[in-house]
Amino acid sequence: MTLLVTAPLDTPCRPGHPGHMGMASLDGGLTVLATDAVFRSLFGRTAAEVCGRHLHDLLLPGTAGSLGRRFAELAEGGPDRFTDRVIGVPREGEPFRADLTGVSVHGSGQLPDAPAYLIALCPDDAPDPTAEHAPPPARTRTLLSPLDARILEGIAGGTSNLQLADRLYLSRQGVEYHVGRMLRQLRVTNRAALVARAHSLGMLAAGTWPPRVLPQFVKEPRTKSARTDRT
C-alpha cells in the first residue's frame, strides 16, 4: 500500500540530502501499514514486502530498542514527536544509519482505522536517484577472514571457545588466537563487546538465527592458483 496521507511531519533531512526522506504509517503495534516510494527504496523492497512487517524487522537489533517506549510516550500524550538514531537493514547491500522521527496521528483522521503513527526516515547518506554510484571501497569496511567470520558467528550464538575448537577442528589456543585478533581489529576488550561492536557495524545479519556474518564483510578466500602465483 502506498502512503498518500498528508500529515504534520515537517522534520527536514540533514543538510545536503533534501528530498530523500522516506515516510511510512504504522498501526498501534508498530506494523507498517503504508509507505511512500522513497521509504521502500531505502530498503530495496516492494510495497507488498514492507507492508505488514513490524518496524523492528527493518532495523538492526539493538538500535531499535528504545523505539517502543518512545512510541508509547506519544500514545500517552507526551511529546508531540521524537527523533532517534537507528540503523536500517535493506534486503541487499550495506545497512544505513538514519534519523527516525515519529509523530502520533491517532484520532487525527476521519477514518476509525486511521494509522496510529507516522514516521519519517532520513538516512545520513541518502542516494541521489539521478546519479550513478559506485559501491564503497572495501577498505571502508572491516573485513574478516572466512574462519574469523565463522568464529564470530559462533561467539554471537553463545558458543564457547572449546566448542568452537571442536567444531572447526582447531586447538583451543588457535581459537583464542583468532578471537584476540578480532578483539584488536574491532578495538574491543571482550567477547560481549565484540558481538555488540559487530552488530553496530552491521556485520551480522538482522533477524537471523543462528547468527550469520554478511558476505560483504568476509574476505574472499585466495585460490590455490593465486597462492602459487605469489611463490
C-alpha positions as CSV (number, residue, x, y, z in Angstrom):
1,M,0.0,0.0,0.0
2,T,1.3,3.4,-1.0
3,L,1.3,6.2,1.6
4,L,-0.9,9.1,0.4
5,V,-1.8,10.7,3.7
6,T,-0.6,14.2,4.3
7,A,0.5,14.5,8.0
8,P,2.0,17.2,10.3
9,L,5.6,15.9,9.9
10,D,7.9,18.7,8.8
11,T,11.2,17.3,10.1
12,P,13.9,18.1,7.4
13,C,16.7,15.7,6.5
14,R,20.3,16.5,7.3
15,P,21.8,19.3,5.2
16,G,22.9,18.1,1.8
17,H,20.2,15.5,1.5
18,P,17.0,17.3,0.7
19,G,14.1,15.3,-0.7
20,H,15.3,11.8,0.4
21,M,13.1,11.4,3.4
22,G,11.1,8.2,3.4
23,M,7.7,8.1,5.2
24,A,5.5,5.3,6.5
25,S,2.4,4.9,8.6
26,L,2.2,2.4,11.4
27,D,-0.6,0.9,13.5
28,G,-0.5,0.9,17.3
29,G,1.6,-2.3,17.3
30,L,4.2,-0.7,15.0
31,T,3.2,-2.8,12.0
32,V,3.8,-1.0,8.7
33,L,0.5,-0.1,7.0
34,A,1.6,2.1,4.1
35,T,4.8,3.7,2.8
36,D,6.0,6.1,0.1
37,A,8.3,5.2,-2.7
38,V,11.4,6.7,-1.0
39,F,10.9,4.6,2.1
40,R,10.6,1.4,0.1
41,S,13.7,2.3,-2.0
42,L,15.8,2.7,1.2
43,F,15.1,-0.9,2.0
44,G,15.1,-2.2,-1.6
45,R,11.6,-3.7,-1.2
46,T,8.2,-3.5,-2.8
47,A,5.1,-2.3,-1.0
48,A,3.9,-5.9,-0.6
49,E,7.2,-6.8,1.1
50,V,7.2,-3.9,3.5
51,C,3.6,-3.5,4.5
52,G,2.5,-5.9,7.2
53,R,6.0,-6.2,8.6
54,H,6.9,-5.0,12.1
55,L,9.1,-1.8,12.1
56,H,11.8,-3.6,14.1
57,D,12.1,-6.2,11.3
58,L,13.5,-3.4,9.1
59,L,16.0,-2.2,11.7
60,L,19.2,-3.6,13.1
61,P,18.7,-5.3,16.5
62,G,20.0,-3.1,19.3
63,T,19.3,0.2,17.5
64,A,15.5,-0.1,17.8
65,G,15.4,-1.0,21.5
66,S,14.0,2.3,22.8
67,L,11.5,2.9,20.0
68,G,8.7,1.0,21.7
69,R,9.0,3.3,24.7
70,R,9.2,6.4,22.6
71,F,6.0,5.5,20.6
72,A,4.3,4.6,23.9
73,E,5.1,8.1,25.2
74,L,3.5,9.6,22.0
75,A,0.3,7.5,22.6
76,E,0.1,8.6,26.2
77,G,0.1,12.3,25.2
78,G,3.8,13.0,25.8
79,P,6.0,15.0,23.4
80,D,4.3,15.5,20.1
81,R,7.3,13.9,18.3
82,F,10.6,12.3,18.8
83,T,13.8,11.6,16.8
84,D,16.0,8.6,17.4
85,R,19.1,7.3,15.7
86,V,18.6,3.9,14.0
87,I,20.3,1.6,11.5
88,G,18.2,0.3,8.6
89,V,18.7,-3.1,7.1
90,P,17.9,-3.2,3.3
91,R,17.2,-6.5,1.6
92,E,20.6,-6.2,-0.2
93,G,23.6,-4.0,0.3
94,E,25.0,-2.2,3.3
95,P,23.0,-1.2,6.4
96,F,22.5,2.5,6.7
97,R,22.3,5.0,9.6
98,A,19.4,7.3,9.7
99,D,17.3,9.7,11.9
100,L,13.8,8.2,12.6
101,T,11.2,10.8,13.5
102,G,7.8,9.7,14.8
103,V,4.6,11.6,15.4
104,S,1.2,10.4,16.7
105,V,-1.7,10.8,14.3
106,H,-4.1,8.6,16.2
107,G,-7.6,10.1,16.0
108,S,-6.5,12.9,13.6
109,G,-8.1,11.4,10.6
110,Q,-11.7,10.8,9.6
111,L,-11.5,7.0,9.4
112,P,-11.7,4.9,12.6
113,D,-8.9,2.7,11.5
114,A,-6.5,5.6,10.8
115,P,-2.8,4.9,11.4
116,A,-1.6,5.4,14.9
117,Y,1.8,6.8,13.9
118,L,3.6,8.4,11.0
119,I,7.4,8.1,10.7
120,A,10.0,9.8,8.6
121,L,13.3,8.1,7.9
122,C,16.2,10.3,6.8
123,P,19.4,8.4,6.1
124,D,22.8,10.1,6.6
125,D,23.9,9.3,3.1
126,A,20.8,9.1,1.0
127,P,21.5,8.1,-2.6
128,D,20.7,10.5,-5.3
129,P,18.3,8.7,-7.6
130,T,19.6,10.8,-10.6
131,A,23.2,9.8,-10.2
132,E,25.2,6.6,-10.6
133,H,27.1,5.5,-7.5
134,A,30.0,3.0,-7.3
135,P,29.9,0.7,-4.3
136,P,32.0,1.8,-1.4
137,P,35.6,0.6,-1.5
138,A,36.4,-2.5,0.6
139,R,38.9,-0.6,2.8
140,T,36.0,1.4,4.3
141,R,34.6,-1.8,5.8
142,T,36.1,-4.2,8.4
143,L,36.8,-7.5,6.6
144,L,37.1,-10.8,8.3
145,S,38.7,-14.0,7.0
146,P,36.2,-16.8,6.4
147,L,37.5,-18.6,9.5
148,D,37.2,-15.4,11.7
149,A,33.6,-14.9,10.4
150,R,32.7,-18.5,11.5
151,I,34.2,-17.9,14.9
152,L,32.4,-14.6,15.3
153,E,29.1,-16.3,14.3
154,G,29.8,-18.9,17.0
155,I,30.5,-16.3,19.7
156,A,27.4,-14.4,18.8
157,G,25.4,-17.6,19.2
158,G,26.8,-18.3,22.6
159,T,29.3,-21.0,21.7
160,S,32.4,-21.4,23.9
161,N,36.0,-21.4,22.7
162,L,36.2,-25.1,23.5
163,Q,33.1,-25.9,21.5
164,L,34.3,-23.8,18.6
165,A,37.7,-25.6,18.6
166,D,35.9,-28.9,18.3
167,R,33.5,-27.6,15.6
168,L,36.3,-26.0,13.5
169,Y,39.0,-28.7,14.1
170,L,41.3,-26.2,15.8
171,S,43.0,-26.2,19.1
172,R,41.6,-24.1,21.9
173,Q,44.6,-21.9,21.7
174,G,44.0,-21.5,18.0
175,V,40.5,-20.2,18.6
176,E,41.7,-17.9,21.3
177,Y,44.3,-16.5,18.9
178,H,41.6,-15.7,16.3
179,V,39.3,-14.2,19.0
180,G,42.2,-12.0,20.2
181,R,42.9,-10.8,16.7
182,M,39.3,-9.8,16.2
183,L,39.3,-8.0,19.5
184,R,42.2,-5.9,18.4
185,Q,40.8,-5.5,14.9
186,L,37.5,-4.1,16.3
187,R,39.1,-2.4,19.2
188,V,37.2,-4.0,22.0
189,T,38.2,-5.8,25.1
190,N,35.9,-8.9,25.5
191,R,33.6,-11.3,23.6
192,A,30.4,-9.5,24.6
193,A,31.8,-6.2,23.3
194,L,33.0,-7.9,20.2
195,V,29.4,-9.1,19.3
196,A,28.0,-5.6,20.2
197,R,30.6,-3.9,18.0
198,A,29.9,-6.3,15.1
199,H,26.1,-5.5,15.4
200,S,26.8,-1.8,15.5
201,L,28.8,-2.1,12.3
202,G,26.1,-4.0,10.6
203,M,28.3,-7.1,10.2
204,L,25.7,-9.6,11.5
205,A,22.5,-10.2,9.5
206,A,19.4,-8.9,11.2
207,G,16.7,-11.2,12.3
208,T,18.7,-14.3,11.6
209,W,19.4,-17.3,13.9
210,P,21.9,-18.8,14.2
211,P,23.9,-15.5,13.7
212,R,25.4,-15.0,10.3
213,V,28.1,-12.6,9.2
214,L,27.1,-10.8,6.0
215,P,29.1,-11.7,2.9
216,Q,30.3,-8.2,2.2
217,F,32.3,-8.3,5.5
218,V,34.1,-11.5,4.6
219,K,37.3,-11.6,2.6
220,E,37.2,-13.7,-0.5
221,P,39.5,-16.7,0.1
222,R,42.6,-16.8,-2.1
223,T,42.5,-19.5,-4.7
224,K,45.3,-22.1,-5.0
225,S,46.4,-20.5,-8.3
226,A,46.7,-17.1,-6.6
227,R,48.8,-18.5,-3.9
228,T,51.0,-20.3,-6.4
229,D,51.5,-17.0,-8.4
230,R,52.9,-15.4,-5.3
231,T,55.6,-18.0,-4.8
